[in-house]
Amino acid sequence: MKQTAVQPKVAAKATRPARPKPATTAPKKAPAPAKASPAAPSAVKPAKEKKVKVVRDSFTLPKTELLQIADMKKRAMALGIEVKKSELIRAGLRALSAMTDASFKKALGAVPTIKTGRPAKD
């Protein structure tokens, strides 16, 4: 049985030639005068708002409802508001969550159930 000696690999450190430092002719700036500490305790920084974590999701929509989103985007533009699809959907969620249970149930009943998943290629 042969034994082979394993030699550790030593990384050769690459050395760079020293660069000469450029001569500086600009005079050194005088140190800034010490700032007076703020007298008003109201100069305290306001607490930062926590960022909401966002997630990506995908879903299936009938083409007619996708066209409705495009129409609502145009409607918002006519009102002077630039809006994204996700913002429209989030606004719809706020409107649904503000509904009473009876109204919410009625709204959900008006939406037809569709097959989930990717649509077949035409």
C-alpha positions in Angstrom: 0.0 0.0 0.0 1.5 3.3 -1.1 1.3 6.3 1.0 1.4 9.6 -0.8 2.2 12.7 1.1 -0.3 15.5 0.6 1.4 18.8 0.5 -0.7 21.8 1.6 -1.1 24.4 -1.1 0.3 27.7 -0.1 -1.1 30.7 -1.9 1.6 32.9 -3.0 0.9 36.4 -2.0 0.9 38.8 -4.9 3.0 41.8 -4.2 2.4 45.1 -5.9 5.2 47.5 -6.5 4.9 50.5 -4.3 3.4 53.6 -6.0 5.0 56.9 -5.3 2.7 59.2 -3.5 1.7 62.3 -5.5 3.0 65.5 -4.1 0.3 67.6 -2.7 0.6 71.4 -3.0 -2.8 72.3 -1.6 -2.6 73.8 1.9 -4.3 71.9 4.7 -7.7 73.2 5.7 -8.1 74.7 9.1 -10.2 72.5 11.4 -13.9 73.5 11.5 -15.0 75.5 14.5 -16.8 73.4 17.1 -20.5 73.4 16.8 -22.6 74.5 19.7 -24.7 71.7 21.1 -28.4 72.1 20.3 -30.2 73.9 23.1 -33.7 72.7 22.2 -34.4 69.1 23.2 -37.0 69.0 20.4 -34.1 68.3 17.9 -34.5 64.6 18.7 -34.7 62.5 15.5 -38.2 61.1 14.8 -38.6 57.3 14.9 -38.2 55.7 11.5 -41.2 53.9 10.1 -40.6 50.1 9.7 -40.6 49.0 6.1 -43.4 46.6 5.2 -42.0 43.4 3.8 -43.4 42.7 0.4 -43.8 39.3 -1.3 -44.3 38.3 -5.0 -47.3 36.2 -5.9 -49.0 35.2 -9.1 -52.6 34.4 -9.9 -54.9 33.6 -12.7 -57.5 36.2 -14.0 -60.0 36.1 -16.8 -59.1 38.4 -19.6 -62.1 40.5 -19.1 -61.1 41.3 -15.5 -57.5 42.1 -16.7 -59.1 44.6 -19.1 -61.1 46.1 -16.2 -57.8 46.7 -14.4 -56.5 48.5 -17.5 -59.7 50.6 -17.7 -59.3 51.5 -14.0 -55.7 52.6 -14.6 -57.0 54.9 -17.4 -59.7 56.2 -15.1 -57.1 57.0 -12.4 -54.9 58.8 -15.0 -57.9 60.9 -16.0 -58.1 61.9 -12.3 -54.4 62.8 -12.3 -53.3 59.7 -10.4 -50.6 57.4 -11.8 -51.3 53.9 -10.4 -49.9 50.4 -10.8 -51.9 47.2 -11.1 -50.7 46.1 -7.7 -51.9 49.4 -6.2 -55.4 48.9 -7.7 -55.6 45.4 -6.3 -54.5 46.6 -2.9 -57.1 49.4 -3.0 -59.7 46.8 -3.8 -58.6 44.7 -0.8 -59.0 47.8 1.4 -62.5 48.3 0.0 -63.4 44.7 0.6 -62.1 44.7 4.2 -64.2 47.8 4.9 -67.4 46.1 3.9 -69.9 44.6 6.3 -70.1 40.8 6.3 -73.3 40.8 4.3 -71.8 43.1 1.6 -68.6 41.1 1.6 -70.5 37.8 1.1 -72.6 39.3 -1.7 -69.4 40.6 -3.5 -67.7 37.2 -3.2 -70.9 35.5 -4.6 -70.8 37.7 -7.6 -67.3 36.5 -8.6 -67.3 33.3 -10.6 -64.9 30.5 -9.7 -62.3 29.8 -12.3 -59.8 27.0 -12.8 -56.5 27.8 -11.1 -53.1 27.3 -12.7 -51.6 28.4 -16.0 -54.0 28.7 -18.9 -53.5 26.5 -21.9 -51.6 27.9 -24.8 -53.8 29.0 -27.7 
